[in-house]
Amino acid sequence: MSVWAQEASESEKKSSCITCHLEMGDELAAPIEGMKEDVHDRQGLSCEDCHGGDPTVGFDGDMEASMDPEKGYIGIPKRTEIPQFCARCHSDPNYMRRFNPRVSTDQLSRYKTSTHGKLLEQGDTKVATCTDCHGVHGIRTAKDARSAVYPLNIPETCGQCHADEEYMQDYRIPTNQIEEFKQSVHGMALLEKGDQAAPACNDCHGNHGANPPGAPSIAFVCGQCHLNNSELFFESPHKEAFDEMGLPECETCHGNHAIEHPTDAMVGAGEQSICTDCHEEDSKGYVTAVAMRQQIEKLKSQMSLADSLVTKAERAGMQVSEAQFKLNDADDALIKARTTVHSLSVSQMSAVTEEGMKLSEEALQTGREALAELQFRRKGLAVSMVVICILAIGLYMKIKDVDKKHPLRTSDKLT
């Protein structure tokens, strides 16, 4: 039976923990109140499953009997003991399988590899433990929108510590990550659009094994979502050069927490180009960047021209669905071309843009033919109208001529 359900039933007396804490009220009643929505409560677990002791005794006020260490009573664990405290169940595959066989049971071992876990072992009690992220009484599943570890809530959960300048001053790391993330392309997708496919802190840094990714591994982290970009980067000249200079791969060009939506202006030699941050004018990298940007712009220009003609023909009522399909395919080629930038290969870029140019040219030709047919139809209609008008005038003149030659008599008119 649910812990909270016991409170309102005659079976409340089965747990002296509930009875006593509710009677004492205030802060001591808070754990019982918090268990209303707790995931452990919903699985039928109660106070003694975590804290030990004997909930069947102590109704007479003898709390020592119910909180007897010999009966396994633990009480409130020390902060340094919390990970091990939770791991008594969560690291036991056989026990956890009873509730959810998909829940991983390696959280403790992973936590020990994290920055948090390592600092805790060194005696730093300020670092996050299980309860700082998941809560204490009132723990909800990660699928519950009210949970602190629900995807949309994770930035705020991490920010409780990482955005607090005073709390973080001993660690000498920035505290503006959360604010930057909120302004980033990832943050806006996650927090403003509610797109749970967008990454939160844990997607890049990890959950229980949270660590900042090292410079040589950032492309692997980003590659979890941006697979094609990552693969092209690993085959590009940048990979070896970045390794030699110790540069943090994707982060060097795109940043980390404040990642902006990439634009074509980032490539080439314009004012917004990031290529020129490293590559001097007339260098191999500079020439490559300019060439790739030119190919992208050429494809965009051809697509724009084709789209304008096809749209004009469609609005005029012409059938241009095939041309629209080709333009969609050309747009896919443009997207692929933008991804191919990470290869730093002009030949690879050309193969992609040439396919897009071919599709755009075919759509453009279809648009021209549709407009030409439209003009032909209009001319044909004009000629037809002229012929009809001439015939109508001729018929009218013929009728008048007949009337003059054979005027109707008065008696005929009356008839």
C-alpha distance (Angstrom), angle and dihedral (degrees) to the residues before:
residue distance angle dihedral
M1 . . .
S2 3.79 . .
V3 3.80 115.0 .
W4 3.78 90.8 -130.3
A5 3.79 92.4 46.8
Q6 3.80 88.2 58.4
E7 3.78 92.0 61.8
A8 3.79 93.0 65.5
S9 3.79 96.3 42.1
E10 3.76 138.5 70.0
S11 3.78 88.9 -107.4
E12 3.81 90.5 70.8
K13 3.77 88.9 101.8
K14 3.81 88.8 68.5
S15 3.82 88.7 82.6
S16 3.77 121.2 47.1
C17 3.81 87.4 -173.5
I18 3.82 91.1 67.0
T19 3.79 95.2 39.5
C20 3.80 96.0 49.8
H21 3.79 97.9 41.3
L22 3.78 92.4 49.9
E23 3.79 91.5 48.0
M24 3.81 91.9 51.1
G25 3.80 90.9 49.7
D26 3.82 129.1 -178.5
E27 3.81 114.0 62.6
L28 3.80 93.1 -5.8
A29 3.81 91.0 56.8
A30 3.81 92.3 49.3
P31 3.84 94.7 86.2
I32 3.81 90.8 56.0
E33 3.81 91.5 46.3
G34 3.78 89.9 49.0
M35 3.78 92.6 54.0
K36 3.82 91.1 68.5
E37 3.81 91.2 93.2
D38 3.79 100.3 19.9
V39 3.80 117.1 135.5
H40 3.81 90.2 -140.4
D41 3.78 91.6 55.1
R42 3.80 90.5 51.4
Q43 3.79 88.7 55.6
G44 3.79 90.6 54.2
L45 3.79 97.3 -103.4
S46 3.79 119.5 140.7
C47 3.81 141.2 -169.3
E48 3.80 96.3 -75.2
D49 3.84 92.0 53.1
C50 3.81 88.8 70.4
H51 3.78 104.8 20.6
G52 3.79 100.7 32.9
G53 3.80 122.6 -147.0
D54 3.80 129.8 112.3
P55 3.83 115.4 -70.5
T56 3.82 92.0 -176.0
V57 3.80 93.4 73.2
G58 3.79 135.2 48.1
F59 3.80 97.9 64.8
D60 3.79 88.5 124.5
G61 3.80 90.7 62.3
D62 3.78 95.4 -93.7
M63 3.79 96.2 130.9
E64 3.80 91.5 168.8
A65 3.77 89.0 68.2
S66 3.80 93.6 55.6
M67 3.82 93.6 40.0
D68 3.79 96.3 48.8
P69 3.85 112.5 147.6
E70 3.80 87.8 -147.8
K71 3.79 86.9 64.3
G72 3.79 90.7 54.0
Y73 3.79 98.1 -94.2
I74 3.80 110.6 166.8
G75 3.77 104.8 165.8
I76 3.78 117.7 -173.3
P77 3.83 109.3 -2.5
K78 3.78 120.0 -134.5
R79 3.80 113.2 -100.3
T80 3.80 91.6 -112.3
E81 3.82 89.5 53.4
I82 3.83 97.7 51.2
P83 3.84 97.3 94.6
Q84 3.80 91.5 51.5
F85 3.82 89.9 42.0
C86 3.83 91.6 58.4
A87 3.80 92.2 39.0
R88 3.79 92.1 64.1
C89 3.79 85.4 84.8
H90 3.79 104.9 13.7
S91 3.81 93.8 56.9
D92 3.79 93.5 49.9
P93 3.83 109.3 91.0
N94 3.79 94.1 -170.3
Y95 3.81 92.4 51.8
M96 3.82 96.0 43.4
R97 3.79 92.4 47.8
R98 3.79 87.6 70.1
F99 3.79 90.1 66.3
N100 3.80 107.4 26.6
P101 3.81 122.1 -7.3
R102 3.82 90.7 -164.2
V103 3.80 94.9 62.1
S104 3.80 110.2 105.2
T105 3.79 116.5 -123.8
D106 3.79 99.4 -160.0
Q107 3.81 96.7 83.2
L108 3.80 94.6 113.5
S109 3.81 95.4 49.5
R110 3.79 89.8 47.1
Y111 3.79 92.0 46.6
K112 3.80 89.8 55.3
T113 3.81 89.3 57.9
S114 3.82 92.3 51.6
T115 3.79 127.1 92.9
H116 3.80 88.0 -113.5
G117 3.79 93.3 51.8
K118 3.79 95.0 45.9
L119 3.79 92.7 50.4
L120 3.80 91.4 47.0
E121 3.79 90.6 54.5
Q122 3.80 87.2 52.7
G123 3.79 88.9 57.5
D124 3.80 99.3 -99.3
T125 3.80 103.1 144.0
K126 3.82 94.3 -179.2
V127 3.80 94.1 75.3
A128 3.78 121.5 96.6
T129 3.79 120.9 -87.2
C130 3.81 130.0 -179.5
T131 3.80 95.3 -77.3
D132 3.81 94.7 50.8
C133 3.80 91.0 63.7
H134 3.81 103.1 27.2
G135 3.79 100.9 32.2
V136 3.80 128.5 -128.1
H137 3.81 116.3 -105.8
G138 3.79 108.7 12.3
I139 3.80 98.0 40.2
R140 3.80 111.4 171.2
T141 3.79 131.8 -166.2
A142 3.79 120.1 -95.7
K143 3.83 88.5 -110.6
D144 3.80 91.8 61.5
A145 3.83 110.7 96.4
R146 3.83 88.6 -142.9
S147 3.79 92.8 57.3
A148 3.80 119.3 107.7
V149 3.81 88.2 -132.7
Y150 3.81 96.0 49.7
P151 3.85 104.9 124.8
L152 3.81 95.1 -111.0
N153 3.82 91.2 48.7
I154 3.80 98.7 47.7
P155 3.85 96.9 89.0
E156 3.80 90.4 55.3
T157 3.80 91.4 45.0
C158 3.81 92.2 52.9
G159 3.78 89.4 41.1
Q160 3.79 92.4 61.2
C161 3.78 85.9 81.2
H162 3.80 106.3 12.9
A163 3.81 95.2 52.3
D164 3.80 93.8 47.3
E165 3.81 107.1 96.6
E166 3.79 94.6 -168.2
Y167 3.79 94.0 47.8
M168 3.82 93.1 46.5
Q169 3.81 99.0 41.4
D170 3.82 93.3 103.6
Y171 3.81 93.0 56.5
R172 3.80 98.2 57.0
I173 3.79 95.9 -140.4
P174 3.83 127.9 125.2
T175 3.79 119.3 -87.5
N176 3.81 97.4 -161.7
Q177 3.80 96.6 81.0
I178 3.79 95.3 104.5
E179 3.79 93.6 48.0
E180 3.80 91.1 48.2
F181 3.79 91.4 46.6
K182 3.81 91.4 54.2
Q183 3.82 89.3 57.4
S184 3.80 94.3 45.3
V185 3.79 128.4 96.4
H186 3.80 88.6 -108.7
G187 3.79 94.7 48.1
M188 3.80 94.5 48.2
A189 3.80 91.3 48.8
L190 3.80 92.4 49.3
L191 3.80 103.0 36.4
E192 3.82 103.3 28.7
K193 3.80 101.9 31.7
G194 3.81 95.6 30.7
D195 3.81 91.6 -130.0
Q196 3.80 103.1 162.6
A197 3.80 90.2 -169.8
A198 3.80 87.3 70.8
P199 3.80 114.0 93.4
A200 3.78 124.7 -102.0
C201 3.82 125.1 -168.0
N202 3.80 94.6 -77.0
D203 3.81 94.2 52.7
C204 3.80 90.8 66.4
H205 3.80 102.3 26.2
G206 3.78 99.6 34.9
N207 3.78 132.1 -117.9
H208 3.77 116.4 -104.8
G209 3.81 92.3 -0.4
A210 3.80 92.5 50.1
N211 3.80 113.6 171.5
P212 3.80 133.2 148.4
P213 3.82 107.1 -103.8
G214 3.79 115.3 -110.3
A215 3.80 120.8 -119.6
P216 3.85 95.8 -100.1
S217 3.80 93.2 48.7
I218 3.80 102.0 48.6
A219 3.80 92.9 92.6
F220 3.82 88.3 55.9
V221 3.81 89.7 51.9
C222 3.80 93.5 48.1
G223 3.80 89.3 41.2
Q224 3.80 90.7 67.2
C225 3.80 86.0 80.5
H226 3.81 103.8 11.0
L227 3.80 96.7 51.8
N228 3.81 99.2 155.8
N229 3.79 93.0 47.6
S230 3.78 90.9 49.4
E231 3.81 94.5 49.6
L232 3.80 92.3 48.7
F233 3.80 90.7 48.7
F234 3.81 92.8 53.1
E235 3.81 89.9 54.7
S236 3.80 94.2 45.3
P237 3.83 130.6 92.9
H238 3.81 88.2 -111.3
K239 3.81 92.9 70.9
E240 3.81 95.6 63.5
A241 3.80 93.3 38.0
F242 3.80 93.1 49.9
D243 3.81 91.3 48.5
E244 3.79 91.4 51.9
M245 3.81 92.4 49.9
G246 3.80 95.3 39.0
L247 3.79 92.5 -121.4
P248 3.82 118.5 163.1
E249 3.80 97.9 -115.1
C250 3.85 112.1 -135.3
E251 3.80 91.7 15.2
T252 3.81 91.8 63.0
C253 3.80 91.9 68.7
H254 3.79 103.3 22.2
G255 3.81 104.3 32.1
N256 3.79 124.1 -133.2
H257 3.80 121.1 -104.0
A258 3.82 96.7 6.8
I259 3.80 96.6 52.4
E260 3.80 110.5 164.0
H261 3.77 126.2 -152.6
P262 3.82 105.3 -85.7
T263 3.80 117.6 -115.8
D264 3.79 135.1 -169.5
A265 3.80 87.8 -112.7
M266 3.81 88.6 71.6
V267 3.82 88.6 69.4
G268 3.79 124.8 68.2
A269 3.79 128.7 19.0
G270 3.80 104.4 -56.1
E271 3.79 127.4 121.7
Q272 3.80 92.3 -88.9
S273 3.78 94.6 44.7
I274 3.78 117.1 124.6
C275 3.80 91.7 -167.7
T276 3.79 90.9 75.6
D277 3.81 90.4 57.7
C278 3.80 87.1 79.9
H279 3.80 107.6 11.0
E280 3.79 118.9 72.8
E281 3.79 122.1 -144.6
D282 3.82 114.8 -75.1
S283 3.81 92.0 12.3
K284 3.80 118.0 131.2
G285 3.79 92.4 -106.0
Y286 3.80 91.5 48.0
V287 3.81 92.8 51.2
T288 3.81 90.9 46.9
A289 3.80 92.0 50.6
V290 3.81 92.2 50.1
A291 3.81 92.1 47.8
M292 3.80 93.0 50.6
R293 3.79 92.2 48.2
Q294 3.82 91.1 49.7
Q295 3.80 90.9 53.7
I296 3.78 92.2 50.1
E297 3.80 92.2 48.8
K298 3.80 91.6 46.9
L299 3.80 91.0 53.8
K300 3.80 92.0 46.1
S301 3.81 91.0 51.0
Q302 3.80 92.8 49.8
M303 3.80 91.4 47.2
S304 3.79 91.8 49.1
L305 3.81 92.3 52.2
A306 3.79 92.4 47.5
D307 3.79 92.1 46.6
S308 3.80 92.9 51.4
L309 3.83 92.5 53.0
V310 3.80 94.3 43.1
T311 3.83 91.3 48.3
K312 3.82 90.7 48.9
A313 3.79 90.5 51.3
E314 3.81 92.1 47.1
R315 3.81 92.5 51.4
A316 3.79 88.4 51.7
G317 3.79 88.7 58.0
M318 3.81 98.9 -103.3
Q319 3.82 121.6 144.1
V320 3.83 106.6 -111.9
S321 3.82 103.2 148.5
E322 3.81 92.6 123.8
A323 3.81 90.7 54.7
Q324 3.81 90.0 49.3
F325 3.79 90.7 53.4
K326 3.79 89.6 52.2
L327 3.79 90.8 49.9
N328 3.81 89.2 52.5
D329 3.80 89.0 52.9
A330 3.80 89.7 47.7
D331 3.80 89.0 52.6
D332 3.81 88.8 53.3
A333 3.81 87.5 53.0
L334 3.81 89.7 52.1
I335 3.80 90.9 52.2
K336 3.78 89.9 48.5
A337 3.80 90.2 48.7
R338 3.78 90.6 54.8
T339 3.79 88.8 51.8
T340 3.80 91.1 47.1
V341 3.80 88.6 62.5
H342 3.82 85.9 83.7
S343 3.81 89.9 65.5
L344 3.83 91.7 61.8
S345 3.79 85.7 -146.5
V346 3.80 117.8 132.5
S347 3.81 90.9 -166.7
Q348 3.81 92.2 54.4
M349 3.77 89.5 47.3
S350 3.81 91.2 49.9
A351 3.79 92.7 52.9
V352 3.78 89.8 56.1
T353 3.81 99.1 41.4
E354 3.81 92.8 45.4
E355 3.78 89.7 58.3
G356 3.79 89.3 49.9
M357 3.82 90.9 47.8
K358 3.80 90.5 51.5
L359 3.78 92.4 51.7
S360 3.81 91.6 45.5
E361 3.80 91.4 50.1
E362 3.81 90.7 51.3
A363 3.80 90.8 49.5
L364 3.80 89.8 46.4
Q365 3.79 91.3 52.2
T366 3.80 90.8 48.8
G367 3.79 89.5 51.2
R368 3.80 91.6 50.3
E369 3.79 91.4 48.7
A370 3.79 91.4 48.7
L371 3.80 91.5 51.1
A372 3.81 90.6 45.6
E373 3.79 90.0 51.9
L374 3.79 89.0 48.2
Q375 3.81 90.5 54.2
F376 3.80 90.3 47.0
R377 3.79 90.6 52.1
R378 3.78 91.4 48.2
K379 3.81 91.8 50.0
G380 3.79 90.3 46.7
L381 3.77 90.2 50.4
A382 3.82 90.8 49.0
V383 3.80 91.8 50.8
S384 3.79 90.3 47.2
M385 3.80 90.9 51.3
V386 3.81 91.0 50.2
V387 3.81 91.3 50.1
I388 3.80 91.0 47.7
C389 3.80 91.4 48.9
I390 3.84 91.3 49.4
L391 3.80 90.9 49.3
A392 3.81 91.2 47.7
I393 3.81 91.5 50.3
G394 3.79 91.1 46.5
L395 3.80 91.0 50.0
Y396 3.78 90.8 48.8
M397 3.83 91.9 50.4
K398 3.79 90.4 47.5
I399 3.80 91.9 53.0
K400 3.80 91.1 49.8
D401 3.78 90.8 49.5
V402 3.78 91.8 51.2
D403 3.78 90.7 48.9
K404 3.82 90.5 54.2
K405 3.79 93.4 49.9
H406 3.79 95.7 43.9
P407 3.77 108.4 27.6
L408 3.82 115.1 -172.9
R409 3.84 117.2 -108.2
T410 3.79 121.2 -125.1
S411 3.79 92.0 -110.5
D412 3.83 89.6 50.4
K413 3.78 90.8 50.8
L414 3.83 91.4 51.3
T415 3.75 90.2 48.0
